[in-house]
């Protein structure tokens, strides 16, 4: 059995949702796909799909194995691309998306330097605070903050950030420093419009914890909420990168650190492709090289 071909068939079935569609995508016959899958499952001694007359769905074992198989295929394609692309200068159009504030603070400067280094490139930077579907919107790469659930994307972790609670030193002197997340109910909490009245991002004895908060000030963007906290208006909860300059400048102080949840990853992601364009590979490598301040 050609094991790499078997992996390719397995991933195609998972991507396309049926044996017939996978056979069509692979330019193969349906019986050949069925035989390859059966032989692969037999060699693993594990059922990878649950089958009905209408569709196939991944088993729990299949979902776990799929992530590993995607990694194997991506490594091989990357090696092939490096051989075939050689030292070719990246060129053409690139589009990358990122959350607004993270993009303004960190991604835009890095992309600007990248384009200066590769003048044959044209790069569009789309900064939005929503989850962008890269394939549907024709985006080459995206920055994601948080746990990744979309297995159709390749991800490279750039670092990690935490959810932190902050207030200005003057506010804390005037109102006291909260010792437990429940103490936030006695503070003026700066919130985001349409955001929840209960703040998560806490844990106690290993269990997630939420607390109800209230306040007299809310915004539809993060930056003015951060600035309001720095101007002594109240307490806010943000990602650590959003307040890092003000914390470093002692305009804000982090509180309740012992109740924080573990950090969440910052990743650059891009769709799976049989041959990753040299310009996308160059961008990913540049990001991994340039964005280092979020690594432990």
C-alpha positions as a Python dict, from the first residue, in 0.01 Angstrom:
ca = {
    (1, 'X'): (0, 0, 0),
    (2, 'X'): (123, 349, -91),
    (3, 'X'): (88, 509, 252),
    (4, 'X'): (118, 869, 134),
    (5, 'X'): (-148, 805, -131),
    (6, 'X'): (-367, 657, 141),
    (7, 'X'): (-321, 969, 352),
    (8, 'X'): (-405, 1186, 51),
    (9, 'X'): (-725, 986, -7),
    (10, 'X'): (-821, 1005, 361),
    (11, 'X'): (-778, 1384, 369),
    (12, 'X'): (-969, 1428, 43),
    (13, 'X'): (-1265, 1231, 178),
    (14, 'X'): (-1263, 1442, 495),
    (15, 'X'): (-1244, 1766, 294),
    (16, 'X'): (-1512, 1680, 39),
    (17, 'X'): (-1752, 1488, 262),
    (18, 'X'): (-1806, 1186, 40),
    (19, 'X'): (-1617, 909, -134),
    (20, 'X'): (-1755, 1011, -472),
    (21, 'X'): (-1651, 1374, -436),
    (22, 'X'): (-1306, 1268, -317),
    (23, 'X'): (-1263, 1040, -617),
    (24, 'X'): (-1359, 1326, -846),
    (25, 'X'): (-1116, 1567, -676),
    (26, 'X'): (-834, 1313, -697),
    (27, 'X'): (-915, 1224, -1059),
    (28, 'X'): (-955, 865, -946),
    (29, 'X'): (-1225, 600, -964),
    (30, 'X'): (-1469, 544, -680),
    (31, 'X'): (-1370, 175, -637),
    (32, 'X'): (-1002, 276, -610),
    (33, 'X'): (-1085, 530, -336),
    (34, 'X'): (-1296, 273, -150),
    (35, 'X'): (-1018, 13, -168),
    (36, 'X'): (-751, 258, -56),
    (37, 'X'): (-955, 374, 243),
    (38, 'X'): (-1039, 18, 345),
    (39, 'X'): (-674, -87, 323),
    (40, 'X'): (-563, 216, 520),
    (41, 'X'): (-817, 157, 797),
    (42, 'X'): (-716, -209, 809),
    (43, 'X'): (-349, -116, 844),
    (44, 'X'): (-429, 124, 1127),
    (45, 'X'): (-683, -112, 1285),
    (46, 'X'): (-907, 190, 1336),
    (47, 'X'): (-1227, 307, 1167),
    (48, 'X'): (-1170, 660, 1039),
    (49, 'X'): (-1521, 731, 910),
    (50, 'X'): (-1876, 644, 998),
    (51, 'X'): (-2053, 564, 672),
    (52, 'X'): (-2419, 589, 571),
    (53, 'X'): (-2577, 562, 228),
    (54, 'X'): (-2573, 943, 199),
    (55, 'X'): (-2256, 1066, 367),
    (56, 'X'): (-1942, 988, 562),
    (57, 'X'): (-1844, 1155, 890),
    (58, 'X'): (-1519, 1138, 1080),
    (59, 'X'): (-1497, 925, 1391),
    (60, 'X'): (-1324, 1069, 1698),
    (61, 'X'): (-1012, 876, 1597),
    (62, 'X'): (-1047, 1009, 1244),
    (63, 'X'): (-1062, 1371, 1360),
    (64, 'X'): (-747, 1326, 1564),
    (65, 'X'): (-565, 1151, 1280),
    (66, 'X'): (-674, 1415, 1028),
    (67, 'X'): (-477, 1688, 1204),
    (68, 'X'): (-160, 1476, 1192),
    (69, 'X'): (-214, 1386, 827),
    (70, 'X'): (-261, 1750, 731),
    (71, 'X'): (69, 1830, 900),
    (72, 'X'): (247, 1551, 710),
    (73, 'X'): (109, 1672, 377),
    (74, 'X'): (190, 2034, 453),
    (75, 'X'): (550, 1951, 542),
    (76, 'X'): (596, 1759, 216),
    (77, 'X'): (437, 2035, 8),
    (78, 'X'): (654, 2294, 178),
    (79, 'X'): (966, 2091, 100),
    (80, 'X'): (857, 2054, -263),
    (81, 'X'): (779, 2425, -291),
    (82, 'X'): (1118, 2518, -155),
    (83, 'X'): (1287, 2300, -416),
    (84, 'X'): (1083, 2431, -708),
    (85, 'X'): (1066, 2797, -610),
    (86, 'X'): (1438, 2825, -544),
    (87, 'X'): (1548, 3181, -489),
    (88, 'X'): (1267, 3333, -696),
    (89, 'X'): (1167, 3681, -580),
    (90, 'X'): (812, 3681, -435),
    (91, 'X'): (574, 3876, -657),
    (92, 'X'): (204, 3935, -710),
    (93, 'X'): (-92, 4021, -487),
    (94, 'X'): (-116, 3924, -120),
    (95, 'X'): (-405, 3990, 119),
    (96, 'X'): (-375, 3939, 494),
    (97, 'X'): (-633, 4000, 765),
    (98, 'X'): (-592, 4066, 1138),
    (99, 'X'): (-789, 4202, 1434),
    (100, 'X'): (-803, 4583, 1424),
    (101, 'X'): (-589, 4685, 1720),
    (102, 'X'): (-339, 4401, 1691),
    (103, 'X'): (-309, 4480, 1321),
    (104, 'X'): (-252, 4848, 1382),
    (105, 'X'): (8, 4794, 1653),
    (106, 'X'): (201, 4494, 1522),
    (107, 'X'): (96, 4359, 1180),
    (108, 'X'): (93, 4680, 974),
    (109, 'X'): (456, 4772, 1061),
    (110, 'X'): (576, 4418, 992),
    (111, 'X'): (394, 4401, 656),
    (112, 'X'): (529, 4745, 562),
    (113, 'X'): (885, 4623, 615),
    (114, 'X'): (805, 4302, 424),
    (115, 'X'): (681, 4489, 116),
    (116, 'X'): (982, 4722, 129),
    (117, 'X'): (1203, 4412, 115),
    (118, 'X'): (1005, 4262, -177),
    (119, 'X'): (906, 4551, -407),
    (120, 'X'): (744, 4323, -666),
    (121, 'X'): (470, 4242, -415),
    (122, 'X'): (139, 4422, -369),
    (123, 'X'): (-9, 4367, -24),
    (124, 'X'): (-354, 4452, 111),
    (125, 'X'): (-406, 4451, 488),
    (126, 'X'): (-766, 4402, 602),
    (127, 'X'): (-816, 4489, 971),
    (128, 'X'): (-1151, 4369, 1106),
    (129, 'X'): (-1275, 4240, 1440),
    (130, 'X'): (-1463, 3942, 1301),
    (131, 'X'): (-1377, 3589, 1199),
    (132, 'X'): (-1295, 3607, 828),
    (133, 'X'): (-1350, 3302, 606),
    (134, 'X'): (-1021, 3303, 416),
    (135, 'X'): (-1139, 3081, 132),
    (136, 'X'): (-1473, 3254, 72),
    (137, 'X'): (-1322, 3604, 84),
    (138, 'X'): (-1006, 3528, -114),
    (139, 'X'): (-764, 3602, 172),
    (140, 'X'): (-415, 3456, 156),
    (141, 'X'): (-338, 3457, 529),
    (142, 'X'): (-488, 3571, 855),
    (143, 'X'): (-388, 3641, 1213),
    (144, 'X'): (-601, 3458, 1470),
    (145, 'X'): (-600, 3513, 1846),
    (146, 'X'): (-742, 3219, 2039),
    (147, 'X'): (-791, 2846, 2002),
    (148, 'X'): (-828, 2729, 1643),
    (149, 'X'): (-1117, 2503, 1545),
    (150, 'X'): (-1103, 2520, 1164),
    (151, 'X'): (-905, 2214, 1054),
    (152, 'X'): (-907, 2332, 691),
    (153, 'X'): (-639, 2590, 779),
    (154, 'X'): (-266, 2552, 831),
    (155, 'X'): (-156, 2734, 1147),
    (156, 'X'): (182, 2849, 1277),
    (157, 'X'): (188, 2987, 1630),
    (158, 'X'): (359, 3326, 1663),
    (159, 'X'): (325, 3352, 2040),
    (160, 'X'): (54, 3383, 2302),
    (161, 'X'): (-141, 3646, 2497),
    (162, 'X'): (-344, 3651, 2818),
    (163, 'X'): (-674, 3798, 2927),
    (164, 'X'): (-588, 4055, 3193),
    (165, 'X'): (-776, 4294, 3420),
    (166, 'X'): (-628, 4643, 3449),
    (167, 'X'): (-689, 4978, 3616),
    (168, 'X'): (-485, 5291, 3668),
    (169, 'X'): (-281, 5328, 3987),
    (170, 'X'): (-487, 5638, 4076),
    (171, 'X'): (-815, 5450, 4039),
    (172, 'X'): (-686, 5166, 4257),
    (173, 'X'): (-567, 5406, 4526),
    (174, 'X'): (-907, 5573, 4528),
    (175, 'X'): (-1125, 5260, 4509),
    (176, 'X'): (-909, 4978, 4638),
    (177, 'X'): (-749, 4685, 4455),
    (178, 'X'): (-977, 4385, 4387),
    (179, 'X'): (-843, 4069, 4551),
    (180, 'X'): (-1090, 3825, 4393),
    (181, 'X'): (-1285, 3842, 4063),
    (182, 'X'): (-1608, 3871, 4264),
    (183, 'X'): (-1480, 4203, 4398),
    (184, 'X'): (-1528, 4349, 4048),
    (185, 'X'): (-1898, 4378, 4128),
    (186, 'X'): (-1804, 4670, 4354),
    (187, 'X'): (-1605, 4851, 4084),
    (188, 'X'): (-1688, 5063, 3780),
    (189, 'X'): (-1612, 4824, 3492),
    (190, 'X'): (-1546, 4968, 3147),
    (191, 'X'): (-1719, 4741, 2894),
    (192, 'X'): (-1765, 4701, 2521),
    (193, 'X'): (-2104, 4770, 2365),
    (194, 'X'): (-2291, 4441, 2305),
    (195, 'X'): (-2036, 4270, 2526),
    (196, 'X'): (-2149, 4041, 2807),
    (197, 'X'): (-2237, 4162, 3156),
    (198, 'X'): (-2039, 3866, 3288),
    (199, 'X'): (-1663, 3864, 3248),
    (200, 'X'): (-1491, 3531, 3196),
    (201, 'X'): (-1119, 3483, 3159),
    (202, 'X'): (-1082, 3365, 3517),
    (203, 'X'): (-1018, 3037, 3691),
    (204, 'X'): (-1023, 2928, 4054),
    (205, 'X'): (-878, 2595, 4166),
    (206, 'X'): (-858, 2489, 3802),
    (207, 'X'): (-1223, 2566, 3723),
    (208, 'X'): (-1346, 2846, 3492),
    (209, 'X'): (-1505, 3138, 3672),
    (210, 'X'): (-1736, 3416, 3552),
    (211, 'X'): (-1842, 3726, 3743),
    (212, 'X'): (-2118, 3981, 3681),
    (213, 'X'): (-1991, 4334, 3624),
    (214, 'X'): (-2149, 4675, 3590),
    (215, 'X'): (-2031, 5022, 3494),
    (216, 'X'): (-2131, 5361, 3357),
    (217, 'X'): (-1912, 5364, 3046),
    (218, 'X'): (-1896, 5141, 2738),
    (219, 'X'): (-1745, 5165, 2390),
    (220, 'X'): (-1774, 4985, 2057),
    (221, 'X'): (-1395, 4975, 2014),
    (222, 'X'): (-1117, 4852, 2240),
    (223, 'X'): (-875, 5146, 2219),
    (224, 'X'): (-1102, 5411, 2379),
    (225, 'X'): (-1196, 5162, 2652),
    (226, 'X'): (-826, 5108, 2729),
    (227, 'X'): (-768, 5484, 2731),
    (228, 'X'): (-1063, 5535, 2967),
    (229, 'X'): (-905, 5293, 3213),
    (230, 'X'): (-573, 5478, 3183),
    (231, 'X'): (-763, 5800, 3258),
    (232, 'X'): (-881, 5662, 3595),
    (233, 'X'): (-1240, 5589, 3484),
    (234, 'X'): (-1257, 5227, 3598),
    (235, 'X'): (-1145, 4868, 3555),
    (236, 'X'): (-1122, 4689, 3221),
    (237, 'X'): (-1054, 4340, 3089),
    (238, 'X'): (-846, 4315, 2773),
    (239, 'X'): (-594, 4100, 2591),
    (240, 'X'): (-247, 4166, 2728),
    (241, 'X'): (-119, 4302, 2394),
    (242, 'X'): (-393, 4568, 2397),
    (243, 'X'): (-263, 4724, 2718),
    (244, 'X'): (107, 4631, 2701),
    (245, 'X'): (239, 4984, 2621),
    (246, 'X'): (38, 5143, 2902),
    (247, 'X'): (136, 4870, 3149),
    (248, 'X'): (502, 4918, 3056),
    (249, 'X'): (459, 5294, 3104),
    (250, 'X'): (293, 5239, 3444),
    (251, 'X'): (-27, 5407, 3328),
    (252, 'X'): (-213, 5081, 3395),
    (253, 'X'): (-160, 4805, 3648),
    (254, 'X'): (-259, 4441, 3606),
    (255, 'X'): (-464, 4294, 3891),
    (256, 'X'): (-608, 3949, 3969),
    (257, 'X'): (-315, 3775, 3796),
    (258, 'X'): (-348, 3462, 4011),
    (259, 'X'): (-697, 3404, 3866),
    (260, 'X'): (-603, 3434, 3497),
    (261, 'X'): (-669, 3152, 3253),
    (262, 'X'): (-373, 3004, 3060),
    (263, 'X'): (-251, 3212, 2763),
    (264, 'X'): (-416, 3170, 2423),
    (265, 'X'): (-216, 3142, 2099),
    (266, 'X'): (-155, 3404, 1834),
    (267, 'X'): (-132, 3222, 1501),
    (268, 'X'): (-87, 3301, 1136),
    (269, 'X'): (-316, 3079, 930),
    (270, 'X'): (-367, 3009, 562),
    (271, 'X'): (-576, 2763, 358),
    (272, 'X'): (-441, 2423, 267),
    (273, 'X'): (-310, 2423, -89),
    (274, 'X'): (-138, 2171, -309),
    (275, 'X'): (135, 2426, -381),
    (276, 'X'): (166, 2724, -151),
    (277, 'X'): (263, 3036, -352),
    (278, 'X'): (614, 3157, -282),
    (279, 'X'): (477, 3498, -176),
    (280, 'X'): (255, 3343, 93),
    (281, 'X'): (536, 3123, 220),
    (282, 'X'): (765, 3426, 232),
    (283, 'X'): (505, 3624, 429),
    (284, 'X'): (454, 3343, 681),
    (285, 'X'): (829, 3304, 730),
    (286, 'X'): (867, 3681, 770),
    (287, 'X'): (593, 3695, 1035),
    (288, 'X'): (748, 3408, 1229),
    (289, 'X'): (1084, 3585, 1218),
    (290, 'X'): (961, 3937, 1300),
    (291, 'X'): (690, 3882, 1561),
    (292, 'X'): (884, 3760, 1859),
    (293, 'X'): (763, 3975, 2149),
    (294, 'X'): (478, 3736, 2237),
    (295, 'X'): (695, 3429, 2292),
    (296, 'X'): (785, 3302, 2635),
}
